[in-house]
Amino acid sequence: MTTDPLVSILVPTYNREGYIGECLQSALNQSYQNFEVIVVDNASTDSTCDIVERIALQDQRVRLFRNDCNVGPVRNWGRCLAEARGALAKFLWSDDLISPTFLSKTVPWLTDNPEVGFVYTGFEMFCEGNTHRERSWRVGETGVYASLAYRQGVLADCRFPPSPGCALFRLKDLRCNLAVFIPNHHNLDLSMSGVGADMLFYLKTTGIYPNFAFIDEPLSFFRYHPDSLSAASRGGSVPLSYALAKTSFFENSATPKCEIKRHNAYLFLLLKLFGNNALGFRRIENFYFNTNPNTAIDWFYMMKIGTRFLCHEFDRRFKRIITSINDE
């Protein structure tokens, strides 16, 4: 009898008939043996469910559940968590893939390190017909890092992931840290996009454990396509929504004033980049829900992260240009 903990691979899905089969196959190809695949269909109108049903008939590790109506991404995540039976869990978005060794390489970091709250891996973003593979979110060498580094770094550092699609958590923590509603004065229901709520899985977990782990190897693969969240960020809606979630977290946690001032510097920079956004964010205080927020700015930090952002964008665009030239 295996002593390895049961891992729940959580696959929330909606209208992914073109990707769901490949996604599930990557989950079923794990070298780690003790896992289940929980698929919750959010009232798809295409053949997604039919594809999953055929796979489930061939492999009993796949369990399919259906919502009677579309409840939005975040509530669908909650249904995944409710149906899961594992001690550990990871979200696998239904258009993405994971390496066959994802679980075998991530599980030991949580089973052997009770002070580690989550482990995430390197990733590659891919698109059919393009040989370019973009990597990011690299914090350093494989190892254990202080949770404070994630909390501080996620403010504006491109090395830290907002999406749990490349991470493994304890199931109890994901259930506890699911944020269906993020308070705001703009009537924004982020549960219908998932933006912000995904990152809060990380941020809230850093408040429970002193450390997290990173594996410097691309074991997760995010697909870029016209319907993906990465492609849907127009007019700054995605970064601004993430900023709202970060602000909510800092408002409701014991955050030092110096970190608040740094966060405000990040908000200031975002407003300069997306000042005419359709969400209605015009001033720093618009991101805060509580009255009389501290809106002081760390100007030195603002210059630092502004330079870092420009360097990151230049490096990314340069790599894409070189790749396109090499593909010609």
C-alpha positions in Angstrom: 0.0 0.0 0.0 1.4 3.4 -1.0 2.3 5.9 1.7 2.3 8.8 -0.8 -0.4 11.3 -0.1 -3.4 11.5 -2.5 -3.1 14.5 -4.7 -6.2 16.1 -6.3 -5.6 17.6 -9.7 -8.4 20.2 -10.1 -9.5 21.0 -13.6 -12.3 23.6 -13.8 -13.5 23.9 -17.4 -15.8 25.8 -19.7 -16.1 25.3 -23.4 -12.6 23.8 -23.9 -13.3 21.1 -26.4 -10.2 22.0 -28.3 -7.9 21.6 -25.3 -9.4 19.5 -22.6 -8.3 16.2 -24.0 -4.6 17.1 -24.1 -4.9 18.8 -20.7 -6.3 15.6 -19.1 -3.8 13.4 -20.8 -0.9 15.5 -19.3 -2.5 15.0 -15.9 -2.9 11.2 -16.4 0.7 10.8 -17.6 2.1 11.6 -14.1 4.9 9.3 -12.9 3.5 9.9 -9.4 0.9 7.3 -8.9 -1.5 8.3 -6.1 -3.7 11.1 -7.6 -7.2 11.8 -8.8 -8.4 14.2 -11.5 -11.4 16.3 -10.5 -13.1 17.9 -13.5 -15.9 20.4 -12.9 -17.7 21.6 -16.0 -19.2 25.0 -15.7 -22.2 24.4 -18.0 -20.3 24.1 -21.2 -22.3 24.5 -24.5 -19.8 22.6 -26.6 -18.5 19.0 -26.5 -16.2 19.4 -23.5 -18.3 17.1 -21.3 -18.5 14.4 -23.9 -14.7 14.4 -24.3 -14.2 14.2 -20.5 -16.8 11.4 -20.2 -15.0 9.2 -22.7 -11.7 9.7 -20.9 -13.4 9.0 -17.5 -14.8 5.7 -18.8 -11.3 4.6 -19.7 -9.6 5.9 -16.5 -11.4 5.8 -13.1 -9.0 8.4 -11.7 -11.0 11.0 -13.6 -14.1 12.2 -11.8 -16.5 14.5 -13.7 -19.0 16.9 -12.1 -21.3 19.4 -13.8 -22.8 22.7 -12.7 -26.5 23.2 -13.7 -25.6 26.7 -14.8 -22.5 28.8 -15.2 -21.5 30.0 -11.8 -18.3 31.9 -12.9 -14.7 30.8 -12.5 -14.1 31.3 -8.8 -17.3 29.5 -7.6 -16.4 26.7 -10.0 -13.0 26.5 -8.3 -14.9 26.2 -5.1 -16.8 23.2 -6.5 -13.5 21.6 -7.5 -12.2 22.0 -3.9 -15.5 20.7 -2.4 -15.3 17.5 -4.5 -11.6 16.8 -4.0 -10.5 14.1 -1.6 -6.7 14.6 -1.6 -4.4 15.9 1.1 -2.6 18.0 -1.5 -4.1 19.7 -4.6 -3.1 21.7 -7.6 -5.2 23.6 -10.1 -4.7 22.7 -13.8 -6.4 25.1 -16.1 -8.2 23.2 -18.8 -6.2 24.8 -21.6 -2.8 24.2 -20.0 -0.4 21.2 -19.5 1.9 19.8 -16.9 5.1 17.7 -17.2 4.8 13.9 -16.3 7.1 14.6 -13.4 5.2 17.6 -12.0 3.8 15.7 -9.0 6.8 13.5 -8.3 9.0 16.6 -8.1 6.6 18.9 -6.2 5.0 16.6 -3.6 8.2 16.0 -1.5 8.6 19.7 -0.8 5.3 19.7 1.1 5.4 16.3 2.7 9.0 16.8 3.9 8.7 20.5 4.9 5.8 21.3 7.2 6.9 25.0 7.2 6.5 25.2 3.4 3.1 26.5 2.4 3.3 25.9 -1.3 5.7 24.9 -4.0 5.7 26.3 -7.6 7.7 25.4 -10.6 9.1 27.2 -13.6 6.8 27.4 -16.6 6.8 28.0 -20.3 4.1 29.9 -22.2 3.4 28.4 -25.6 1.3 28.9 -28.7 0.6 26.5 -31.6 2.6 27.4 -34.7 5.2 29.3 -32.8 8.5 27.9 -31.5 9.0 30.7 -29.0 8.7 29.6 -25.4 8.5 32.4 -22.9 9.6 31.8 -19.3 9.1 34.0 -16.2 8.5 33.9 -12.5 12.0 32.6 -11.7 12.9 33.6 -8.2 16.3 31.9 -8.1 17.8 28.4 -7.7 15.6 25.5 -6.6 15.1 25.6 -2.9 13.1 27.1 0.0 12.5 30.8 0.4 10.9 33.1 3.0 7.2 33.8 2.5 8.0 37.4 3.1 9.9 37.4 -0.1 6.8 36.4 -2.0 4.6 39.0 -0.3 7.1 41.8 -1.0 8.0 40.6 -4.4 4.5 40.1 -5.8 4.0 43.9 -5.5 5.7 44.5 -8.8 8.3 41.8 -9.4 7.8 39.8 -12.5 9.6 36.8 -10.9 6.6 35.8 -8.8 3.5 34.0 -10.2 -0.1 35.3 -9.6 -1.7 32.1 -11.0 -1.7 28.8 -9.0 -1.6 26.9 -12.2 2.1 26.1 -11.7 1.8 25.4 -7.9 1.0 22.6 -5.4 -0.8 23.4 -2.1 -2.4 21.6 0.7 -6.1 21.1 0.0 -7.1 22.5 3.4 -5.3 25.8 2.7 -6.9 26.2 -0.7 -10.3 25.7 0.8 -9.6 28.2 3.6 -8.1 30.8 1.3 -10.7 30.8 -1.5 -11.9 34.4 -2.0 -15.2 34.5 -3.8 -15.7 38.2 -3.3 -13.1 41.0 -3.1 -14.6 44.1 -1.6 -14.4 47.3 -3.7 -16.3 50.5 -4.5 -16.5 49.8 -8.3 -19.2 47.1 -8.4 -16.6 44.7 -9.8 -17.3 41.0 -9.4 -13.9 39.5 -9.9 -15.4 36.0 -9.3 -16.6 36.1 -12.9 -13.0 36.4 -14.2 -10.9 34.8 -11.5 -8.4 37.7 -11.7 -7.1 38.4 -8.2 -8.7 35.5 -6.4 -6.0 33.2 -7.9 -3.2 35.3 -6.5 -4.8 35.4 -3.1 -4.3 31.7 -2.7 -0.6 32.5 -2.6 -0.8 35.7 -0.5 -3.1 34.2 2.2 -1.0 31.1 2.4 2.1 33.2 3.1 0.3 34.4 6.2 0.1 30.8 7.5 3.6 29.4 6.7 7.0 31.0 7.0 8.4 29.5 3.8 7.6 28.5 0.2 9.6 26.4 -2.3 10.5 27.0 -5.9 11.7 24.4 -8.5 13.8 26.0 -11.2 12.6 23.7 -14.0 9.7 24.2 -16.5 7.1 21.7 -15.3 4.1 23.7 -16.2 3.0 24.9 -19.7 0.5 27.7 -20.2 -1.2 28.0 -23.5 -1.6 31.4 -25.1 -4.7 31.6 -27.4 -7.4 34.2 -28.2 -9.7 33.1 -25.4 -7.0 32.9 -22.7 -6.8 35.4 -19.8 -3.4 36.4 -21.0 -4.9 37.5 -24.3 -7.9 39.2 -22.7 -5.9 41.9 -20.9 -6.9 45.1 -22.7 -6.8 48.6 -21.3 -5.0 47.3 -18.2 -8.1 45.5 -16.8 -6.1 42.5 -15.7 -3.2 44.2 -13.9 -5.6 46.7 -12.3 -7.8 43.9 -11.0 -4.8 42.2 -9.6 -3.8 45.4 -7.9 -7.2 45.6 -6.3 -6.8 42.1 -4.9 -3.4 43.0 -3.6 -4.7 46.1 -1.9 -7.5 44.1 -0.3 -5.0 41.7 1.1 -2.7 44.4 2.5 -5.8 46.2 4.0 -6.8 43.1 5.9 -3.4 41.9 7.1 -0.7 43.3 9.4 1.2 45.1 6.7 4.0 47.5 7.7 3.6 51.1 6.6 6.8 50.9 4.5 5.2 48.1 2.4 2.0 50.1 2.0 4.0 53.0 0.7 5.7 50.6 -1.8 2.4 49.2 -2.8 1.1 52.7 -3.4 4.1 53.3 -5.6 3.1 50.4 -7.7 -0.5 51.7 -7.9 0.8 55.1 -9.0 2.8 53.5 -11.8 -0.2 51.5 -12.9 -2.4 54.6 -13.1 0.2 56.3 -15.2 0.2 53.3 -17.6 -3.6 52.9 -17.6 -5.0 56.2 -16.6 -8.0 56.0 -19.0 -9.0 52.5 -17.9 -12.7 51.5 -18.1 -12.8 50.2 -14.5 -12.9 53.6 -13.0 -9.6 53.7 -11.2 -8.3 57.3 -11.3 -6.6 57.8 -7.9 -4.7 55.5 -5.5 -7.5 55.7 -2.9 -9.9 54.1 -5.5 -8.2 50.8 -4.9 -8.9 50.9 -1.1 -12.1 49.7 0.4 -11.6 51.1 3.9 -12.0 54.8 4.6 -9.1 57.2 5.1 -6.4 54.8 3.6 -2.7 55.6 3.8 -1.9 56.8 0.3 1.7 57.9 0.9 4.2 56.8 -1.8 7.7 55.5 -1.7 9.0 57.5 -4.6 12.4 55.8 -4.7 10.7 52.4 -4.9 8.4 53.7 -7.7 11.5 54.6 -9.8 13.0 51.3 -9.1 10.1 49.2 -10.1 9.4 51.5 -13.1 12.9 50.8 -14.4 12.5 47.0 -13.7 9.2 47.0 -15.6 10.7 48.7 -18.6 13.7 46.3 -18.6 11.4 43.3 -18.4 9.3 44.5 -21.3 12.3 45.3 -23.4 13.8 41.8 -22.7 10.5 40.1 -23.5 9.9 41.9 -26.8 13.6 41.5 -27.8 13.3 37.7 -27.4 10.1 37.6 -29.4 11.8 39.6 -32.2 14.8 37.3 -32.3 12.6 34.3 -32.3 10.5 35.6 -35.2 13.7 36.3 -37.2 15.0 32.8 -36.5 11.7 31.3 -37.6 11.8 33.0 -41.0 
